Every structure is written in structure tokens, then in C-alpha cells.
Amino acid sequence: LAFCGIPKVGITQWEQFLRFYMGAKDYPSLPHYKMDRVFFQFDQLDPRAQRKIWEDEEWTWAAFVRDPAERLLSAYLDKIKSKKDKLRWIDSSLTFEGFINSLSTPSNFTNCDDVKSAINGLSWCSDPHWRPQVYSCGISERLDRFQFIGDIQNAADQTRELLGHVGLWESHGKHFINGGVQVGRNPWCNVMSHPHNHTRHVGFQQKDEVSNSSAAKLVYGHSKGSKGKMETYYTPGLLKRVQDELYADDYNLWKLVNANGIKMSKGKDLAPRLSKKCSSYVLTRPLP
């Protein structure tokens, strides 16, 4: 399985699952900056291994996408307005409309190391938390390569489908304990305890039996609830700019995936519906 983890689309939980698969005892803790996860990142692999994974059809490529407007608001609340996780070089007094205006400003940056390039305009240099989703993992170049594309709001059903396809649901997925971190404690090391009678493992990203809430929505120190705040932050005009201008490609892809319901989409089916230049046959463009 080659999973494309897109920031603000449930990547934290998938990194936890990777560490669970590896046997890490503290897998419910925040996985960011854990050294053992680095060895499984695509850009850290030997180029020969990268080519094999990219071109060998035995590898299943998968990704989840999210409503672009909701994802953008989540990034704003988490990385600009949050007192704990905000990006220090961005003024926290920046309004949401001001943030969108900044992203709408044409960018002429050629050096991605310039921090201003991450917020002025949208490009490959943009901060990954609001960089367009189609810029991730070769989606814009080889959508047909992705056998499974899901919508994060259907994570429970689609995660089970995906892991079942690659033979990981029975061995690992259904045994994953959806934990979290205790509020007010160090999220990097501390994990939340389970009730003494909590013996049933509902499985990775499955709904909790008691609360009936999705395990994908557990709090890990990130700002949550962006879906419920859409009307507060978005005017009709701002929403239209995000959907039709800033994230038009993301929105077109997400609409097709979302319309497919709980069944995961296939990139080869989506590509010709997104562009007349694409057809349903398998493209053969190799890695450079």
C-alpha cells in the first residue's frame, strides 16, 4: 500500500496506523517527529525503490480528499488562530478574509525557502496545510495511478474497504485501538487510558460504540469543528472564490469523489471526467 497523506485530511491518524503496523507501543500518541516513521516516507526511499513503487501495478496507491473550503478553514483555525499549533511567522490577527486575499495574490517566488512564499499565492511552495490537494503525491500528473480515492467524511467505510483490499484489515485494522491524548498533558508522549471494561476494539477509524462518533475526529491537539463553523467564517462571495478560483481543481475532484458515496473512487474513472485530454486507458508516463 502506497498511501498519500495530505495534511488536514486525516494524515495524523494514518501515521498512527503506520506506527501501529510497525509495532510501536505508543502509537496512539501524536506521531509527528517520531523517528521511526521517517523510514517509510516515500521521499526518504532509495530512488530505485521509489521507481518500483510508482511503476509496479502490485502496489496499491490510495488517497483521501476533503471539501477544499472546509479544509482551508481547518488550516486557518489550526495554524493561524490556534494558540498552541499556530505558525509563528504568521500574524494571528490575520482575518479569514485577509488570509484568502493573501492566497489570491499572484506569487512570483522561485525559492520555496522564503517563508512568505507559503502564504502569498498558491503554488508548490505553499504551506502543505493549504497547498492544493491535487499537488500531492502526483495526483495532478497521474490521477489514473490511484486505485482508491476516498472522501474523509466516509472514512469508516472506505478505510475498511481499502485495508481489506490490501489484506491489512483482518491483521491490523480491526485491532487498532482508537486512542487520543489527555487534555493538558504532553501530546507527544502521553496517551489516553481506556475504561477497564473497554475490551472491544472497534478498529481503525471506525465509530465508537458508546458515543457513535467517528474515531477520525478524536482530538490530538489540533483545532476541530471547522465543518460546523463554515457559515460563521464564509460569506457566499468568499466560498465562491475558494470553490471557483483558488481551489477549482480540488473542488472538481472532491465533488466527483463525494458523489460516489461510501464507495471509493478509482482514478482511471475520474480522470476522463475531469479533463477531455484524459481517456480511460492507462497512461504510461514514467518517473523522470
CORWOPE-V345204 format. One record per run of one state. SS is the DSSP state (H for helix, E for strand, - for the rest). FROM is the first residue (numbers start at 1). TO is the last residue. Records with the same first field share a line. If there is no record, write none. Layout:
# CORWOPE-V345204
SS->FROM-TO  FROM-TO
This chain:
# CORWOPE-V345204
-->1-1  5-10  23-34  41-41  45-46  56-60  66-67  82-95  105-114  119-132  136-142  166-172  176-206  208-213  218-226  234-235  247-247  260-264  266-266  275-288
E->2-4  61-65  146-151  207-207  214-214  265-265
H->11-22  35-40  42-44  47-55  68-81  96-104  115-118  133-135  143-145  152-165  173-175  215-217  227-233  236-246  248-259  267-274
